[in-house]
Amino acid sequence: MYDHILSQFPRLEGESSDSARIQRAIDATPNGILCIPRGDYEITETLYIRNRCSLDMHPAARLIAKKEMEFVVEYAAAGNYHELTLFNDDGTVYDNLGLFIRGGDIEGNGLASCLAITNAHHFTITNISLHNGRKYGLYVGGNRAGHIYELICNNVYCKCTMKGLSGNIGIWSDKHDAHYNDCIVVDYTIGMQMWGSANRITRCHLWSGTVPPLDISVKDWSQIYGERKMKLNNGVYGEQEQQQYQNAVPEMLLGSISFDIHGGCNVLDGCYADTAEIGYQIHSDTRLVNCDFFNNKLMGLKQSTAIRHLGGHLVVMSCAFRGTVGTEKLYEGSCENVAWIASKATGGEGMKVPEFR
């Protein structure tokens, strides 16, 4: 099942981190599979995958950034992926479409972004956690050399647990024709930012609020939230609780956007914008199908807009938008080029469906 296991590549004399031995293991596994067992691995230099090596990591394998760097892991497979077909040196067709990174936890530790993929055809990222990326959890494409299409992301979990990372992005891409399925983004200020077109984003849940307000500790904030929830469940959560810590908004909710969609012809199906200043920010032709918006009033966010429509044709079909505080707004935009089909909105005055044209 594996070509190499990381335990075959111990630290050498004088090496104070695991970067060099993991890079040796990657370099020794061209077009193969490297297994990384459970354990914490200290990373002080970016790990580069340029030889079509696939990574299979134990769920409890953690690659932890210990110094500042751009990314913990960068995948840029060998070959010219701008061309339609890849060839071996002897001229025969090379069409390995099963390359992947799966499992494990890439911990940016506030020092680095977690994972970049810049060059691939039909590549799969699955069952992976991306913690505390300084700028990004997952970064797809960008201004690096290479080309990507048919990227498949399944069960990618981006989460921040540290203070001081406000303004970062869970999943960023400027590439096209990718599928993002069952991805979760927690406490990245922008959940998903898509500059590419014709992507399919399915059953992705983006929410924030676990990283506390700036002047409150993680433990105290967790306790405050728990007390609020107990009172809500018991039917005694009222105006007094709303006023308590009324200016205490969790750090990652300040300026937050769940889905920031710039490219055209993107389809969001079954997605959930769960508590953000902006749920869906739409810049170009987009379809929202079976999607939800919700503002969790226990987080203390009072101003929240479900849809900010800045351009393009927008289809909203079989969606549900729920405001709980009474100050939420359903739609911000020109009301032009919107098809509102079998969708509903509930909440205060601002959640009334406008006259679209």
Summary of the structure (lengths in Angstrom):
residues: 357
radius of gyration: 21.9
end to end distance: 57.2
largest distance: 74.9
contacts: 1267
relative contact order: 0.08
helix: 12%
strand: 39%
